[in-house]
């Protein structure tokens, strides 16, 4: 869902820059039985964003094969996307054979996990671009690992066994092996999902990255595209502007925030796909209560154990998972909910800090709003993002760097460490807070005329519409 929301915002940005653009977003839905929440979010997105210039096309539903559930939730989604290739081909074919010249495609932008569609674009002679919804640091490491694997026949999964920190081109500091994304060093995940993703990123005319030069200048300078004609376009920050909660729920949350003092609330969220197990929720609750800070906690129920493709859900009763009496004791200073309008929450004057899983969407939103982040990664590339935020960029404080929800032996983050992290991220005069405020200003000016991302998007538009 985070990827789709970013794609829609990119489409809106292109249209606002050049009125000649007419964009169709292709949507592939997961079965309702697996993820009914996301389908509701998609409906909200489509309803709120459809215009004459921005249209949505629902691809036909596909029947999951048993093999899709063999590795991970991400692998299931990957197979779902790949299965849509014939339907996408039919869509492109119809557009290209339409007698109206205005319907012919000048470009195809594919999500980083849909790069198999680039082959179709090439078949029809249409320029293609990859939209990379993570940061440039992860892109650089992904491409570097692919080069090591394909060009030097190196087993990159062995990096996870290193006893010392490792040096890679897109990072100024050596990286502890424990923060290497499991998706790069777990052999099945790497071979079946992320190696094909990396190879796909090297196809097409360019890679659009949701970042900005001022944030990741070192990384963008370091990425080597091996003398190819590809260009990297830093076009961010692209933020999700669509909220997925009802007006009633949103107004309740915002009214509660309105009643809190400035910079007094710590906001906790692990993303739409993130959740904590029962024992870890209790530790977080204890640490939160001990800190004494006001809080807004977005709490999601984890999928049932021993399932691969199920998605987080909602608790019917928060009292079932939180420590006894917690809700009563914190009734005057805290609020526990299942969903929030995140960008609106982060923008609110009452919010002073953010405990986050370090997903790239949340990272950019936090920077945009000038809020320091306390890192608590769960999966995907989030451990790498956490390391980058704390060590490379010094824009966040650490609760955890290498926590992994995919590790069956993962130790609990204890209440004492959580309390310390909360106190650190909420400090009003910290260096981290000052640096985030400075980067917030840069994130806003980069999109204005003359800014680096504004100019990068201009180059992309020129290439799409004029081939130059």
C-alpha positions in Angstrom: 0.0 0.0 0.0 2.9 2.4 0.8 4.3 1.8 -2.7 1.0 2.4 -4.4 0.4 5.6 -2.5 3.8 6.9 -3.5 3.2 6.1 -7.1 -0.1 8.0 -7.1 1.6 11.0 -5.5 4.4 10.9 -8.2 1.6 10.8 -10.9 0.0 13.9 -9.3 3.3 15.7 -9.2 4.0 14.9 -12.9 0.6 16.2 -13.9 1.0 19.4 -11.9 4.3 20.1 -13.6 3.1 19.5 -17.1 -0.6 19.4 -18.0 0.1 17.3 -21.1 0.4 14.2 -18.9 -2.5 11.8 -18.7 -1.7 8.9 -16.3 -3.3 5.6 -15.7 -2.3 3.7 -12.5 -2.7 -0.1 -12.8 -3.9 -1.8 -9.6 -3.4 -5.4 -8.6 -5.4 -6.4 -5.5 -4.7 -9.2 -3.0 -7.6 -11.5 -2.2 -10.0 -10.0 0.4 -9.6 -13.2 2.5 -5.9 -12.3 3.0 -5.9 -8.6 3.4 -9.3 -6.9 3.5 -7.9 -3.8 5.1 -5.6 -2.9 2.2 -8.4 -3.2 -0.3 -10.4 -0.7 1.7 -7.4 1.6 1.6 -7.1 1.2 -2.2 -10.8 2.1 -2.5 -10.2 5.3 -0.5 -7.2 6.2 -2.6 -9.0 5.7 -5.9 -12.1 7.6 -4.8 -10.1 10.6 -3.6 -7.6 10.8 -6.4 -9.4 10.0 -9.7 -9.5 13.0 -12.1 -9.6 13.5 -15.8 -5.8 13.3 -16.0 -5.3 10.6 -13.4 -7.2 7.4 -13.9 -7.1 3.9 -12.3 -7.4 0.5 -14.0 -8.2 -2.5 -11.9 -6.3 -5.6 -13.1 -8.4 -8.8 -13.0 -8.1 -10.9 -9.9 -5.8 -13.9 -10.0 -6.0 -17.2 -8.3 -3.1 -17.8 -5.9 -1.2 -21.0 -6.5 -0.1 -23.1 -3.5 3.5 -22.4 -4.3 3.1 -18.7 -3.7 2.8 -19.3 0.0 6.1 -21.2 0.3 8.5 -18.5 1.3 7.1 -15.3 2.8 4.4 -12.7 2.6 6.6 -10.6 0.3 7.1 -13.6 -2.0 3.4 -14.1 -2.2 2.9 -10.5 -3.3 5.7 -10.8 -5.8 4.1 -13.8 -7.4 0.8 -12.0 -7.4 2.4 -9.1 -9.3 4.2 -11.3 -11.8 1.0 -13.2 -12.6 -0.5 -9.9 -13.9 2.0 -9.7 -16.8 -0.5 -11.0 -19.4 -3.2 -8.6 -18.3 -0.7 -5.7 -18.4 0.4 -6.7 -21.9 -3.3 -6.7 -23.0 -3.7 -3.2 -21.5 -0.6 -1.8 -23.3 -1.6 -3.5 -26.5 -5.0 -1.9 -26.5 -3.5 1.6 -25.8 -0.9 1.3 -28.5 -3.3 0.1 -31.2 -5.9 2.8 -30.4 -6.3 5.1 -33.4 -6.2 8.2 -31.1 -2.6 9.3 -30.9 -3.3 10.9 -27.5 -3.8 7.4 -25.9 -0.4 6.1 -26.9 2.0 5.7 -24.1 5.1 7.9 -23.8 6.4 5.9 -20.8 5.8 3.1 -18.3 6.8 3.6 -14.7 7.0 0.3 -12.8 7.3 -0.3 -9.0 10.6 -1.8 -7.9 8.9 -5.2 -7.5 7.2 -5.1 -10.9 10.3 -4.8 -13.1 9.2 -7.8 -15.2 6.9 -5.4 -16.9 9.9 -3.7 -18.4 10.2 -6.6 -20.9 6.6 -5.7 -22.1 7.5 -2.1 -22.5 10.6 -3.0 -24.6 8.4 -5.3 -26.7 6.2 -2.3 -27.6 9.1 0.1 -27.9 8.0 2.2 -24.9 10.6 3.8 -22.6 10.4 2.5 -19.1 11.5 3.7 -15.6 11.7 2.0 -12.2 10.2 3.8 -9.2 12.3 2.8 -6.2 10.3 3.5 -3.1 13.1 2.9 -0.6 16.1 5.2 -0.1 19.1 5.5 -2.2 21.3 3.8 0.4 19.3 0.6 0.1 19.3 0.9 -3.7 23.1 1.3 -3.7 23.6 -1.8 -1.5 21.1 -3.8 -3.6 22.9 -3.0 -6.8 26.3 -3.7 -5.2 25.2 -7.1 -4.0 23.7 -7.9 -7.4 27.0 -7.0 -9.0 29.0 -9.1 -6.6 26.6 -12.1 -7.2 26.4 -11.8 -11.0 29.8 -10.4 -12.0 32.0 -11.9 -9.3 30.1 -15.1 -8.4 30.1 -14.1 -4.7 27.7 -15.7 -2.3 26.4 -12.5 -0.6 24.6 -14.4 2.1 28.0 -15.1 3.7 28.2 -11.4 4.7 25.8 -12.1 7.6 28.4 -14.4 9.2 31.1 -11.7 9.3 32.7 -11.1 12.7 33.6 -7.6 11.8 31.9 -4.5 10.4 31.7 -4.4 6.6 32.5 -1.6 4.2 30.3 -0.9 1.2 30.3 1.9 -1.4 27.1 3.6 -0.5 27.9 4.0 3.2 30.6 6.3 4.8 30.8 4.1 7.9 31.4 0.3 8.2 28.2 -1.6 8.6 27.6 -4.2 11.4 26.6 -7.5 9.8 23.5 -7.5 12.1 21.9 -4.6 10.3 22.2 -6.1 6.8 18.7 -6.5 5.5 17.6 -10.1 5.8 16.2 -9.8 2.3 19.7 -9.5 1.0 21.5 -12.2 3.1 18.7 -14.8 3.4 19.5 -17.0 0.4 15.9 -17.9 -0.6 14.7 -14.3 -0.2 17.7 -13.0 -2.1 17.6 -15.5 -5.0 13.8 -15.5 -5.5 12.9 -11.9 -4.8 15.6 -9.3 -4.4 18.2 -10.5 -6.9 15.6 -10.3 -9.7 14.5 -6.9 -8.3 18.1 -5.6 -8.5 18.6 -7.0 -12.0 15.3 -5.4 -13.1 16.4 -2.0 -11.7 19.3 -2.0 -14.2 16.8 -2.2 -17.1 15.0 0.7 -18.6 15.9 4.3 -19.1 16.2 5.4 -15.5 15.6 4.9 -11.8 13.3 7.3 -9.9 14.2 7.3 -6.2 12.1 8.7 -3.4 14.8 10.7 -1.8 16.5 14.1 -2.2 20.1 15.0 -2.8 20.5 17.0 0.4 19.6 13.9 2.4 21.6 11.3 0.6 24.3 13.2 -1.4 27.1 10.8 -0.4 25.0 7.8 -1.5 23.9 9.2 -4.8 27.5 10.1 -5.7 28.6 6.5 -4.9 26.1 4.5 -6.9 27.7 2.9 -9.9 25.4 2.0 -12.8 28.3 0.4 -14.7 28.7 2.8 -17.5 25.1 2.3 -18.6 22.9 5.0 -20.1 20.6 4.9 -17.1 20.2 8.0 -14.9 19.1 8.1 -11.3 16.5 10.8 -10.6 16.1 11.8 -7.0 12.5 13.1 -7.0 11.6 13.1 -3.4 10.4 13.5 -0.8 7.1 12.1 -2.1 4.7 11.8 0.8 1.5 10.0 1.1 -1.2 12.7 1.2 -4.2 10.3 1.4 -5.5 9.5 4.8 -7.1 6.1 5.4 -9.3 6.7 8.4 -12.9 7.9 8.6 -13.5 11.5 9.3 -15.0 10.6 12.6 -11.9 8.7 13.7 -9.6 11.4 12.3 -11.5 14.2 14.1 -11.3 12.2 17.4 -7.6 11.8 17.1 -7.0 15.4 16.1 -9.2 16.8 18.8 -7.3 14.8 21.4 -4.0 16.2 20.1 -5.5 19.7 20.1 -5.9 19.3 23.9 -2.2 18.4 24.5 0.6 20.8 25.2 3.1 21.6 22.4 5.8 18.9 21.7 4.5 16.7 24.6 3.3 13.6 22.8 5.3 10.6 21.6 3.8 8.9 18.6 4.3 5.2 18.2 3.7 3.3 15.0 5.3 0.3 13.2 3.6 0.8 9.9 0.6 -0.8 8.2 2.4 -4.2 7.9 4.2 -4.0 11.3 3.2 -5.5 14.6 4.8 -6.7 17.8 4.2 -10.0 19.7 2.4 -10.1 23.0 5.4 -10.0 25.3 7.0 -7.2 23.4 3.9 -5.1 23.5 3.9 -5.4 27.3 7.6 -4.2 27.5 6.7 -1.2 25.3 3.8 -0.4 27.5 5.9 -0.5 30.7 8.6 1.6 29.2 6.1 4.1 27.9 4.3 4.4 31.2 7.6 4.8 33.1 8.7 7.6 30.8 5.7 9.6 31.9 5.2 11.2 28.5 1.9 11.6 26.8 1.5 9.2 23.9 -0.5 8.2 20.8 0.0 4.5 20.1 -1.0 2.8 16.8 -1.3 -0.8 17.9 -1.8 -3.6 15.4 -2.5 -7.3 16.1 0.2 -9.6 14.6 -0.9 -12.3 12.2 -1.5 -15.8 13.7 1.6 -17.8 14.3 2.7 -20.4 11.8 1.2 -18.5 8.9 3.2 -17.0 6.1 1.0 -14.7 4.1 -1.5 -13.4 6.7 -1.4 -9.7 7.4 -1.7 -7.7 10.7 -5.2 -6.9 11.9 -7.0 -5.0 14.6 -7.5 -5.9 18.3 -11.1 -6.1 19.5 -10.0 -5.2 23.0 -6.6 -3.6 23.7 -6.9 -4.7 27.3 -6.3 -8.3 26.2 -2.7 -7.4 25.2 -1.7 -4.5 27.4 -0.6 -4.8 31.0 -3.5 -5.0 33.5 -4.7 -1.5 34.4 -2.5 0.2 31.8 -5.4 1.8 29.9 -7.0 3.1 33.2 -3.7 4.5 34.6 -2.8 6.3 31.3 -6.3 7.4 30.4 -5.5 11.1 30.9 -2.2 11.1 29.0 -2.5 8.4 26.3 -4.5 7.1 23.4 -4.3 3.7 21.8 -5.8 3.3 18.3 -5.5 1.0 15.3 -5.0 3.5 12.5 -4.1 7.2 12.4 -3.8 9.9 9.7 -0.1 9.7 10.0 1.1 12.8 8.1 -1.5 14.9 9.9 -0.4 13.5 13.3 3.3 14.1 12.6 2.5 17.6 11.5 0.6 18.4 14.7 2.3 20.8 17.2 1.5 18.5 20.1 3.7 15.7 18.7 7.4 15.9 19.8 8.8 12.5 18.8 8.2 9.3 16.8 9.0 5.7 17.6 9.1 4.1 14.2 9.9 0.9 12.3 12.0 3.1 10.0 10.0 2.3 6.8 11.1 4.8 4.2 7.6 6.4 4.0 7.6 7.1 7.7 11.2 8.2 7.6 10.6 10.9 5.0 7.4 12.0 6.7 9.2 12.4 10.0 12.0 14.4 8.4 9.5 16.6 6.5 7.7 17.4 9.8 11.0 18.0 11.6 10.4 15.3 14.2 13.3 13.2 15.6 12.8 9.5 15.3 13.5 6.7 17.7 14.5 3.7 15.6 12.9 0.2 16.1 13.1 -1.7 12.8 11.2 -4.9 12.1 11.9 -6.3 8.7 12.7 -5.7 5.0 15.4 -3.0 4.7 14.4 -1.2 7.9 17.5 -2.2 9.9 19.7 -0.5 7.3 17.5 2.6 7.4 17.8 2.7 11.2 21.6 2.5 10.9 21.7 5.2 8.3 19.5 7.5 10.4 21.4 7.0 13.6 25.0 6.6 12.5 25.3 8.0 8.9 22.9 11.0 9.1 22.6 11.5 12.9 18.9 12.3 12.5 17.6 9.8 15.0 18.2 8.1 18.3 18.4 4.4 18.9 16.0 2.1 20.6 17.1 -0.7 18.4 19.1 -1.0 15.2 19.1 -4.8 14.4 15.7 -5.9 15.8 14.1 -8.4 13.4 10.6 -9.7 13.6 11.7 -12.5 11.3 14.2 -13.9 13.8 12.5 -16.6 15.9 15.2 -16.1 18.6 14.9 -12.3 18.7 15.4 -11.0 22.2 12.9 -8.6 23.7 13.7 -4.9 23.8 13.3 -4.3 27.5 11.3 -1.5 29.1 14.4 0.2 30.5 15.9 0.7 27.0 12.5 1.8 25.6 12.2 4.4 28.4 15.7 5.7 27.8 15.0 6.0 24.0 11.7 7.9 24.7 13.4 10.4 27.0 16.2 10.9 24.5 14.0 11.5 21.4 11.8 13.9 23.4 14.6 16.2 24.5 13.7 19.7 23.4 17.3 20.9 22.9 19.1 17.9 21.5 21.5 18.0 18.5 19.4 15.4 16.8 16.3 17.6 17.0 18.3 20.6 15.6 19.6 18.5 12.7 16.2 17.2 11.9 14.8 20.7 11.8 17.5 21.7 9.4 16.8 18.7 7.1 13.1 19.4 7.3 13.7 22.8 5.8 15.8 21.3 3.0 13.2 18.6 2.3 10.7 21.4 1.6 12.9 23.7 -0.4 14.2 20.8 -2.7 10.8 20.5 -4.3 10.5 24.3 -5.0 11.6 25.8 -8.3 15.4 25.7 -8.4 15.6 22.9 -5.8 17.5 19.7 -6.6 14.4 17.4 -6.7 12.5 20.0 -8.8 15.3 20.0 -11.3 15.6 16.2 -11.3 11.9 15.9 -12.0 12.2 18.4 -14.8 15.0 16.3 -16.4 12.7 13.3 -16.2 9.8 15.1 -17.8 12.0 16.3 -20.6 13.2 12.8 -21.3 9.7 11.4 -21.2 8.1 14.0 -23.4 11.0 14.9 -25.7 13.5 12.1 -25.3 16.1 14.6 -24.1 
